[in-house]
Amino acid sequence: MKQIFLTFQVSKEDAFRIAEASHEPHTHDNEELIIGIEGKQDLFIGFKTSLIGAPLIS
């Protein structure tokens, strides 16, 4: 059976590594559900940037 959902837990170190990476505009062929219990998240959707704080679901 093909796995329908993939679940990842991102550590503080992972978050810093991701934040320091290059962020070129891109698309996904899948959906993402991000649940944050601490911190803030920059969203870049439709060529607009928004900063949202935890708790968050995006």
PQR file of N, CA, C, O and H, with PARSE charges and radii, in Angstrom:
ATOM      1  N   MET A   1       0.840  -1.191   0.000 -0.4000 1.5000
ATOM      2  CA  MET A   1       0.000   0.000   0.000 -0.0000 2.0000
ATOM      3  C   MET A   1       0.876   1.241   0.000  0.5500 1.7000
ATOM      4  O   MET A   1       1.842   1.332   0.757 -0.5500 1.4000
ATOM      5  N   LYS A   2       0.533   2.192  -0.851 -0.4000 1.5000
ATOM      6  CA  LYS A   2       1.266   3.446  -0.921 -0.0000 2.0000
ATOM      7  C   LYS A   2       0.946   4.300   0.305  0.5500 1.7000
ATOM      8  O   LYS A   2      -0.217   4.425   0.689 -0.5500 1.4000
ATOM      9  H   LYS A   2      -0.252   2.118  -1.466  0.4000 1.0000
ATOM     10  N   GLN A   3       1.973   4.886   0.920 -0.4000 1.5000
ATOM     11  CA  GLN A   3       1.774   5.727   2.101 -0.0000 2.0000
ATOM     12  C   GLN A   3       1.077   7.018   1.692  0.5500 1.7000
ATOM     13  O   GLN A   3       1.550   7.728   0.805 -0.5500 1.4000
ATOM     14  H   GLN A   3       2.918   4.785   0.608  0.4000 1.0000
ATOM     15  N   ILE A   4      -0.044   7.323   2.336 -0.4000 1.5000
ATOM     16  CA  ILE A   4      -0.845   8.495   1.992 -0.0000 2.0000
ATOM     17  C   ILE A   4      -0.293   9.758   2.649  0.5500 1.7000
ATOM     18  O   ILE A   4      -0.256  10.813   2.016 -0.5500 1.4000
ATOM     19  H   ILE A   4      -0.429   6.747   3.057  0.4000 1.0000
ATOM     20  N   PHE A   5       0.135   9.668   3.905 -0.4000 1.5000
ATOM     21  CA  PHE A   5       0.620  10.818   4.652 -0.0000 2.0000
ATOM     22  C   PHE A   5       2.068  10.598   5.061  0.5500 1.7000
ATOM     23  O   PHE A   5       2.453   9.488   5.425 -0.5500 1.4000
ATOM     24  H   PHE A   5       0.105   8.811   4.419  0.4000 1.0000
ATOM     25  N   LEU A   6       2.859  11.645   5.000 -0.4000 1.5000
ATOM     26  CA  LEU A   6       4.205  11.648   5.542 -0.0000 2.0000
ATOM     27  C   LEU A   6       4.216  12.638   6.698  0.5500 1.7000
ATOM     28  O   LEU A   6       3.701  13.749   6.564 -0.5500 1.4000
ATOM     29  H   LEU A   6       2.546  12.547   4.704  0.4000 1.0000
ATOM     30  N   THR A   7       4.789  12.256   7.820 -0.4000 1.5000
ATOM     31  CA  THR A   7       4.822  13.098   9.003 -0.0000 2.0000
ATOM     32  C   THR A   7       6.270  13.371   9.380  0.5500 1.7000
ATOM     33  O   THR A   7       7.081  12.447   9.449 -0.5500 1.4000
ATOM     34  H   THR A   7       5.207  11.355   7.929  0.4000 1.0000
ATOM     35  N   PHE A   8       6.600  14.638   9.623 -0.4000 1.5000
ATOM     36  CA  PHE A   8       7.947  15.024  10.005 -0.0000 2.0000
ATOM     37  C   PHE A   8       7.885  15.927  11.218  0.5500 1.7000
ATOM     38  O   PHE A   8       7.001  16.777  11.320 -0.5500 1.4000
ATOM     39  H   PHE A   8       5.941  15.388   9.566  0.4000 1.0000
ATOM     40  N   GLN A   9       8.816  15.749  12.137 -0.4000 1.5000
ATOM     41  CA  GLN A   9       8.971  16.678  13.250 -0.0000 2.0000
ATOM     42  C   GLN A   9      10.242  17.469  12.978  0.5500 1.7000
ATOM     43  O   GLN A   9      11.299  16.886  12.737 -0.5500 1.4000
ATOM     44  H   GLN A   9       9.534  15.058  12.055  0.4000 1.0000
ATOM     45  N   VAL A  10      10.146  18.781  13.014 -0.4000 1.5000
ATOM     46  CA  VAL A  10      11.275  19.651  12.717 -0.0000 2.0000
ATOM     47  C   VAL A  10      11.827  20.200  14.024  0.5500 1.7000
ATOM     48  O   VAL A  10      11.101  20.825  14.797 -0.5500 1.4000
ATOM     49  H   VAL A  10       9.288  19.255  13.210  0.4000 1.0000
ATOM     50  N   SER A  11      13.109  19.966  14.269 -0.4000 1.5000
ATOM     51  CA  SER A  11      13.748  20.464  15.485 -0.0000 2.0000
ATOM     52  C   SER A  11      14.139  21.934  15.305  0.5500 1.7000
ATOM     53  O   SER A  11      14.055  22.479  14.205 -0.5500 1.4000
ATOM     54  H   SER A  11      13.699  19.458  13.641  0.4000 1.0000
ATOM     55  N   LYS A  12      14.560  22.555  16.387 -0.4000 1.5000
ATOM     56  CA  LYS A  12      15.013  23.940  16.333 -0.0000 2.0000
ATOM     57  C   LYS A  12      16.194  24.074  15.375  0.5500 1.7000
ATOM     58  O   LYS A  12      16.273  25.034  14.608 -0.5500 1.4000
ATOM     59  H   LYS A  12      14.628  22.112  17.281  0.4000 1.0000
ATOM     60  N   GLU A  13      17.109  23.112  15.422 -0.4000 1.5000
ATOM     61  CA  GLU A  13      18.268  23.115  14.537 -0.0000 2.0000
ATOM     62  C   GLU A  13      17.833  22.971  13.074  0.5500 1.7000
ATOM     63  O   GLU A  13      18.374  23.643  12.196 -0.5500 1.4000
ATOM     64  H   GLU A  13      17.045  22.332  16.045  0.4000 1.0000
ATOM     65  N   ASP A  14      16.856  22.094  12.816 -0.4000 1.5000
ATOM     66  CA  ASP A  14      16.318  21.933  11.459 -0.0000 2.0000
ATOM     67  C   ASP A  14      15.715  23.244  10.966  0.5500 1.7000
ATOM     68  O   ASP A  14      15.917  23.630   9.815 -0.5500 1.4000
ATOM     69  H   ASP A  14      16.417  21.549  13.529  0.4000 1.0000
ATOM     70  N   ALA A  15      14.980  23.924  11.835 -0.4000 1.5000
ATOM     71  CA  ALA A  15      14.335  25.184  11.462 -0.0000 2.0000
ATOM     72  C   ALA A  15      15.376  26.237  11.082  0.5500 1.7000
ATOM     73  O   ALA A  15      15.187  26.963  10.107 -0.5500 1.4000
ATOM     74  H   ALA A  15      14.817  23.611  12.770  0.4000 1.0000
ATOM     75  N   PHE A  16      16.473  26.330  11.839 -0.4000 1.5000
ATOM     76  CA  PHE A  16      17.526  27.284  11.511 -0.0000 2.0000
ATOM     77  C   PHE A  16      18.192  26.924  10.186  0.5500 1.7000
ATOM     78  O   PHE A  16      18.479  27.812   9.383 -0.5500 1.4000
ATOM     79  H   PHE A  16      16.627  25.740  12.631  0.4000 1.0000
ATOM     80  N   ARG A  17      18.441  25.643   9.946 -0.4000 1.5000
ATOM     81  CA  ARG A  17      19.052  25.196   8.695 -0.0000 2.0000
ATOM     82  C   ARG A  17      18.141  25.533   7.514  0.5500 1.7000
ATOM     83  O   ARG A  17      18.614  25.998   6.477 -0.5500 1.4000
ATOM     84  H   ARG A  17      18.208  24.922  10.598  0.4000 1.0000
ATOM     85  N   ILE A  18      16.854  25.300   7.669 -0.4000 1.5000
ATOM     86  CA  ILE A  18      15.892  25.605   6.609 -0.0000 2.0000
ATOM     87  C   ILE A  18      15.833  27.109   6.360  0.5500 1.7000
ATOM     88  O   ILE A  18      15.792  27.551   5.212 -0.5500 1.4000
ATOM     89  H   ILE A  18      16.470  24.922   8.511  0.4000 1.0000
ATOM     90  N   ALA A  19      15.829  27.892   7.437 -0.4000 1.5000
ATOM     91  CA  ALA A  19      15.745  29.347   7.313 -0.0000 2.0000
ATOM     92  C   ALA A  19      16.957  29.926   6.586  0.5500 1.7000
ATOM     93  O   ALA A  19      16.840  30.935   5.891 -0.5500 1.4000
ATOM     94  H   ALA A  19      15.862  27.533   8.370  0.4000 1.0000
ATOM     95  N   GLU A  20      18.120  29.291   6.742 -0.4000 1.5000
ATOM     96  CA  GLU A  20      19.346  29.790   6.112 -0.0000 2.0000
ATOM     97  C   GLU A  20      19.490  29.335   4.666  0.5500 1.7000
ATOM     98  O   GLU A  20      20.358  29.840   3.954 -0.5500 1.4000
ATOM     99  H   GLU A  20      18.216  28.471   7.306  0.4000 1.0000
ATOM    100  N   ALA A  21      18.672  28.404   4.219 -0.4000 1.5000
ATOM    101  CA  ALA A  21      18.756  27.877   2.857 -0.0000 2.0000
ATOM    102  C   ALA A  21      18.193  28.883   1.850  0.5500 1.7000
ATOM    103  O   ALA A  21      17.448  29.794   2.210 -0.5500 1.4000
ATOM    104  H   ALA A  21      17.968  27.993   4.798  0.4000 1.0000
ATOM    105  N   SER A  22      18.561  28.698   0.601 -0.4000 1.5000
ATOM    106  CA  SER A  22      18.027  29.540  -0.468 -0.0000 2.0000
ATOM    107  C   SER A  22      16.545  29.245  -0.660  0.5500 1.7000
ATOM    108  O   SER A  22      16.122  28.090  -0.625 -0.5500 1.4000
ATOM    109  H   SER A  22      19.167  27.958   0.309  0.4000 1.0000
ATOM    110  N   HIS A  23      15.762  30.300  -0.864 -0.4000 1.5000
ATOM    111  CA  HIS A  23      14.313  30.137  -1.004 -0.0000 2.0000
ATOM    112  C   HIS A  23      13.842  30.718  -2.332  0.5500 1.7000
ATOM    113  O   HIS A  23      13.332  31.837  -2.393 -0.5500 1.4000
ATOM    114  H   HIS A  23      16.106  31.239  -0.893  0.4000 1.0000
ATOM    115  N   GLU A  24      14.021  29.955  -3.370 -0.4000 1.5000
ATOM    116  CA  GLU A  24      13.528  30.363  -4.675 -0.0000 2.0000
ATOM    117  C   GLU A  24      12.040  30.043  -4.769  0.5500 1.7000
ATOM    118  O   GLU A  24      11.600  29.022  -4.240 -0.5500 1.4000
ATOM    119  H   GLU A  24      14.435  29.046  -3.320  0.4000 1.0000
ATOM    120  N   PRO A  25      11.255  30.892  -5.429 -0.5600 1.5000
ATOM    121  CA  PRO A  25       9.839  30.557  -5.623  0.2800 2.0000
ATOM    122  C   PRO A  25       9.703  29.195  -6.307  0.5500 1.7000
ATOM    123  O   PRO A  25      10.445  28.875  -7.235 -0.5500 1.4000
ATOM    124  N   HIS A  26       8.752  28.412  -5.836 -0.4000 1.5000
ATOM    125  CA  HIS A  26       8.576  27.057  -6.371 -0.0000 2.0000
ATOM    126  C   HIS A  26       7.123  26.629  -6.183  0.5500 1.7000
ATOM    127  O   HIS A  26       6.329  27.328  -5.553 -0.5500 1.4000
ATOM    128  H   HIS A  26       8.149  28.673  -5.082  0.4000 1.0000
ATOM    129  N   THR A  27       6.802  25.490  -6.732 -0.4000 1.5000
ATOM    130  CA  THR A  27       5.474  24.919  -6.565 -0.0000 2.0000
ATOM    131  C   THR A  27       5.601  23.514  -6.015  0.5500 1.7000
ATOM    132  O   THR A  27       6.675  22.915  -6.054 -0.5500 1.4000
ATOM    133  H   THR A  27       7.447  24.923  -7.243  0.4000 1.0000
ATOM    134  N   HIS A  28       4.495  22.991  -5.502 -0.4000 1.5000
ATOM    135  CA  HIS A  28       4.435  21.628  -4.984 -0.0000 2.0000
ATOM    136  C   HIS A  28       3.373  20.864  -5.756  0.5500 1.7000
ATOM    137  O   HIS A  28       2.377  21.438  -6.196 -0.5500 1.4000
ATOM    138  H   HIS A  28       3.622  23.477  -5.470  0.4000 1.0000
ATOM    139  N   ASP A  29       3.593  19.568  -5.916 -0.4000 1.5000
ATOM    140  CA  ASP A  29       2.555  18.726  -6.511 -0.0000 2.0000
ATOM    141  C   ASP A  29       1.821  17.953  -5.416  0.5500 1.7000
ATOM    142  O   ASP A  29       1.213  16.912  -5.665 -0.5500 1.4000
ATOM    143  H   ASP A  29       4.402  19.102  -5.558  0.4000 1.0000
ATOM    144  N   ASN A  30       1.896  18.487  -4.209 -0.4000 1.5000
ATOM    145  CA  ASN A  30       1.228  17.884  -3.061 -0.0000 2.0000
ATOM    146  C   ASN A  30       0.735  18.999  -2.139  0.5500 1.7000
ATOM    147  O   ASN A  30       1.036  20.173  -2.353 -0.5500 1.4000
ATOM    148  H   ASN A  30       2.391  19.333  -4.007  0.4000 1.0000
ATOM    149  N   GLU A  31      -0.010  18.624  -1.131 -0.4000 1.5000
ATOM    150  CA  GLU A  31      -0.489  19.577  -0.128 -0.0000 2.0000
ATOM    151  C   GLU A  31       0.383  19.463   1.115  0.5500 1.7000
ATOM    152  O   GLU A  31       0.919  18.393   1.402 -0.5500 1.4000
ATOM    153  H   GLU A  31      -0.255  17.670  -0.957  0.4000 1.0000
ATOM    154  N   GLU A  32       0.527  20.564   1.857 -0.4000 1.5000
ATOM    155  CA  GLU A  32       1.267  20.569   3.110 -0.0000 2.0000
ATOM    156  C   GLU A  32       0.367  21.080   4.219  0.5500 1.7000
ATOM    157  O   GLU A  32      -0.413  22.012   4.017 -0.5500 1.4000
ATOM    158  H   GLU A  32       0.091  21.433   1.624  0.4000 1.0000
ATOM    159  N   LEU A  33       0.476  20.475   5.377 -0.4000 1.5000
ATOM    160  CA  LEU A  33      -0.196  20.955   6.578 -0.0000 2.0000
ATOM    161  C   LEU A  33       0.904  21.170   7.606  0.5500 1.7000
ATOM    162  O   LEU A  33       1.573  20.220   8.011 -0.5500 1.4000
ATOM    163  H   LEU A  33       1.109  19.719   5.540  0.4000 1.0000
ATOM    164  N   ILE A  34       1.092  22.410   8.027 -0.4000 1.5000
ATOM    165  CA  ILE A  34       2.131  22.744   8.993 -0.0000 2.0000
ATOM    166  C   ILE A  34       1.454  23.168  10.280  0.5500 1.7000
ATOM    167  O   ILE A  34       0.616  24.069  10.282 -0.5500 1.4000
ATOM    168  H   ILE A  34       0.548  23.182   7.698  0.4000 1.0000
ATOM    169  N   ILE A  35       1.819  22.516  11.376 -0.4000 1.5000
ATOM    170  CA  ILE A  35       1.288  22.831  12.699 -0.0000 2.0000
ATOM    171  C   ILE A  35       2.451  23.325  13.544  0.5500 1.7000
ATOM    172  O   ILE A  35       3.425  22.600  13.744 -0.5500 1.4000
ATOM    173  H   ILE A  35       2.500  21.784  11.374  0.4000 1.0000
ATOM    174  N   GLY A  36       2.358  24.548  14.039 -0.4000 1.5000
ATOM    175  CA  GLY A  36       3.423  25.121  14.861 -0.0000 2.0000
ATOM    176  C   GLY A  36       2.930  25.379  16.269  0.5500 1.7000
ATOM    177  O   GLY A  36       1.852  25.939  16.470 -0.5500 1.4000
ATOM    178  H   GLY A  36       1.567  25.137  13.877  0.4000 1.0000
ATOM    179  N   ILE A  37       3.732  24.963  17.250 -0.4000 1.5000
ATOM    180  CA  ILE A  37       3.357  25.185  18.647 -0.0000 2.0000
ATOM    181  C   ILE A  37       4.219  26.264  19.298  0.5500 1.7000
ATOM    182  O   ILE A  37       3.890  26.755  20.378 -0.5500 1.4000
ATOM    183  H   ILE A  37       4.608  24.508  17.087  0.4000 1.0000
ATOM    184  N   GLU A  38       5.334  26.639  18.639 -0.4000 1.5000
ATOM    185  CA  GLU A  38       6.200  27.706  19.132 -0.0000 2.0000
ATOM    186  C   GLU A  38       6.763  28.469  17.947  0.5500 1.7000
ATOM    187  O   GLU A  38       6.852  27.936  16.841 -0.5500 1.4000
ATOM    188  H   GLU A  38       5.602  26.241  17.761  0.4000 1.0000
ATOM    189  N   GLY A  39       7.142  29.715  18.180 -0.4000 1.5000
ATOM    190  CA  GLY A  39       7.834  30.490  17.165 -0.0000 2.0000
ATOM    191  C   GLY A  39       6.925  31.175  16.178  0.5500 1.7000
ATOM    192  O   GLY A  39       5.740  31.389  16.435 -0.5500 1.4000
ATOM    193  H   GLY A  39       7.070  30.148  19.078  0.4000 1.0000
ATOM    194  N   LYS A  40       7.507  31.519  15.031 -0.4000 1.5000
ATOM    195  CA  LYS A  40       6.798  32.236  13.981 -0.0000 2.0000
ATOM    196  C   LYS A  40       7.134  31.594  12.648  0.5500 1.7000
ATOM    197  O   LYS A  40       8.133  30.887  12.514 -0.5500 1.4000
ATOM    198  H   LYS A  40       8.469  31.345  14.822  0.4000 1.0000
ATOM    199  N   GLN A  41       6.281  31.853  11.661 -0.4000 1.5000
ATOM    200  CA  GLN A  41       6.497  31.294  10.335 -0.0000 2.0000
ATOM    201  C   GLN A  41       6.267  32.374   9.292  0.5500 1.7000
ATOM    202  O   GLN A  41       5.255  33.076   9.316 -0.5500 1.4000
ATOM    203  H   GLN A  41       5.469  32.427  11.770  0.4000 1.0000
ATOM    204  N   ASP A  42       7.228  32.498   8.367 -0.4000 1.5000
ATOM    205  CA  ASP A  42       7.047  33.351   7.196 -0.0000 2.0000
ATOM    206  C   ASP A  42       6.342  32.542   6.130  0.5500 1.7000
ATOM    207  O   ASP A  42       6.773  31.440   5.790 -0.5500 1.4000
ATOM    208  H   ASP A  42       8.050  31.928   8.347  0.4000 1.0000
ATOM    209  N   LEU A  43       5.271  33.081   5.609 -0.4000 1.5000
ATOM    210  CA  LEU A  43       4.564  32.454   4.504 -0.0000 2.0000
ATOM    211  C   LEU A  43       4.745  33.308   3.267  0.5500 1.7000
ATOM    212  O   LEU A  43       4.615  34.531   3.327 -0.5500 1.4000
ATOM    213  H   LEU A  43       4.921  33.976   5.886  0.4000 1.0000
ATOM    214  N   PHE A  44       5.041  32.678   2.154 -0.4000 1.5000
ATOM    215  CA  PHE A  44       5.176  33.364   0.882 -0.0000 2.0000
ATOM    216  C   PHE A  44       4.220  32.692  -0.083  0.5500 1.7000
ATOM    217  O   PHE A  44       4.535  31.664  -0.683 -0.5500 1.4000
ATOM    218  H   PHE A  44       5.147  31.685   2.105  0.4000 1.0000
ATOM    219  N   ILE A  45       3.055  33.285  -0.222 -0.4000 1.5000
ATOM    220  CA  ILE A  45       2.002  32.701  -1.050 -0.0000 2.0000
ATOM    221  C   ILE A  45       1.488  33.779  -1.996  0.5500 1.7000
ATOM    222  O   ILE A  45       1.205  34.899  -1.572 -0.5500 1.4000
ATOM    223  H   ILE A  45       2.799  34.120   0.265  0.4000 1.0000
ATOM    224  N   GLY A  46       1.369  33.447  -3.249 -0.4000 1.5000
ATOM    225  CA  GLY A  46       0.872  34.411  -4.223 -0.0000 2.0000
ATOM    226  C   GLY A  46       1.737  35.645  -4.316  0.5500 1.7000
ATOM    227  O   GLY A  46       1.236  36.749  -4.530 -0.5500 1.4000
ATOM    228  H   GLY A  46       1.598  32.537  -3.593  0.4000 1.0000
ATOM    229  N   PHE A  47       3.058  35.460  -4.153 -0.4000 1.5000
ATOM    230  CA  PHE A  47       4.040  36.535  -4.226 -0.0000 2.0000
ATOM    231  C   PHE A  47       3.853  37.587  -3.141  0.5500 1.7000
ATOM    232  O   PHE A  47       4.266  38.734  -3.306 -0.5500 1.4000
ATOM    233  H   PHE A  47       3.465  34.563  -3.979  0.4000 1.0000
ATOM    234  N   LYS A  48       3.226  37.195  -2.026 -0.4000 1.5000
ATOM    235  CA  LYS A  48       3.076  38.064  -0.865 -0.0000 2.0000
ATOM    236  C   LYS A  48       3.635  37.341   0.362  0.5500 1.7000
ATOM    237  O   LYS A  48       3.448  36.134   0.513 -0.5500 1.4000
ATOM    238  H   LYS A  48       2.890  36.263  -1.892  0.4000 1.0000
ATOM    239  N   THR A  49       4.320  38.078   1.237 -0.4000 1.5000
ATOM    240  CA  THR A  49       4.912  37.504   2.447 -0.0000 2.0000
ATOM    241  C   THR A  49       4.094  37.930   3.660  0.5500 1.7000
ATOM    242  O   THR A  49       3.714  39.094   3.792 -0.5500 1.4000
ATOM    243  H   THR A  49       4.473  39.059   1.115  0.4000 1.0000
ATOM    244  N   SER A  50       3.828  36.960   4.552 -0.4000 1.5000
ATOM    245  CA  SER A  50       3.137  37.219   5.806 -0.0000 2.0000
ATOM    246  C   SER A  50       3.883  36.497   6.918  0.5500 1.7000
ATOM    247  O   SER A  50       4.413  35.407   6.704 -0.5500 1.4000
ATOM    248  H   SER A  50       4.138  36.015   4.445  0.4000 1.0000
ATOM    249  N   LEU A  51       3.929  37.092   8.098 -0.4000 1.5000
ATOM    250  CA  LEU A  51       4.535  36.477   9.275 -0.0000 2.0000
ATOM    251  C   LEU A  51       3.420  36.131  10.240  0.5500 1.7000
ATOM    252  O   LEU A  51       2.651  37.001  10.648 -0.5500 1.4000
ATOM    253  H   LEU A  51       3.499  37.978   8.273  0.4000 1.0000
ATOM    254  N   ILE A  52       3.331  34.860  10.609 -0.4000 1.5000
ATOM    255  CA  ILE A  52       2.307  34.430  11.563 -0.0000 2.0000
ATOM    256  C   ILE A  52       2.992  33.785  12.756  0.5500 1.7000
ATOM    257  O   ILE A  52       4.036  33.148  12.613 -0.5500 1.4000
ATOM    258  H   ILE A  52       3.956  34.152  10.278  0.4000 1.0000
ATOM    259  N   GLY A  53       2.399  33.952  13.935 -0.4000 1.5000
ATOM    260  CA  GLY A  53       2.973  33.428  15.158 -0.0000 2.0000
ATOM    261  C   GLY A  53       2.215  32.225  15.662  0.5500 1.7000
ATOM    262  O   GLY A  53       1.051  32.018  15.319 -0.5500 1.4000
ATOM    263  H   GLY A  53       1.551  34.469  14.051  0.4000 1.0000
ATOM    264  N   ALA A  54       2.888  31.428  16.486 -0.4000 1.5000
ATOM    265  CA  ALA A  54       2.291  30.224  17.064 -0.0000 2.0000
ATOM    266  C   ALA A  54       1.307  30.616  18.151  0.5500 1.7000
ATOM    267  O   ALA A  54       1.428  31.685  18.749 -0.5500 1.4000
ATOM    268  H   ALA A  54       3.833  31.597  16.765  0.4000 1.0000
ATOM    269  N   PRO A  55       0.343  29.761  18.405 -0.5600 1.5000
ATOM    270  CA  PRO A  55       0.087  28.503  17.701  0.2800 2.0000
ATOM    271  C   PRO A  55      -0.457  28.791  16.306  0.5500 1.7000
ATOM    272  O   PRO A  55      -1.210  29.741  16.092 -0.5500 1.4000
ATOM    273  N   LEU A  56      -0.049  27.936  15.358 -0.4000 1.5000
ATOM    274  CA  LEU A  56      -0.441  28.182  13.985 -0.0000 2.0000
ATOM    275  C   LEU A  56      -0.690  26.866  13.254  0.5500 1.7000
ATOM    276  O   LEU A  56      -0.110  25.827  13.568 -0.5500 1.4000
ATOM    277  H   LEU A  56       0.563  27.164  15.531  0.4000 1.0000
ATOM    278  N   ILE A  57      -1.554  26.955  12.294 -0.4000 1.5000
ATOM    279  CA  ILE A  57      -1.779  25.871  11.338 -0.0000 2.0000
ATOM    280  C   ILE A  57      -1.828  26.518   9.977  0.5500 1.7000
ATOM    281  O   ILE A  57      -2.625  27.424   9.737 -0.5500 1.4000
ATOM    282  H   ILE A  57      -2.026  27.800  12.040  0.4000 1.0000
ATOM    283  N   SER A  58      -0.984  26.057   9.095 -0.4000 1.5000
ATOM    284  CA  SER A  58      -0.995  26.616   7.736 -0.0000 2.0000
ATOM    285  C   SER A  58      -0.909  25.512   6.723  0.5500 1.7000
ATOM    286  O   SER A  58      -0.904  25.777   5.520 -0.5500 1.4000
ATOM    287  H   SER A  58      -0.336  25.321   9.290  0.4000 1.0000
TER
END
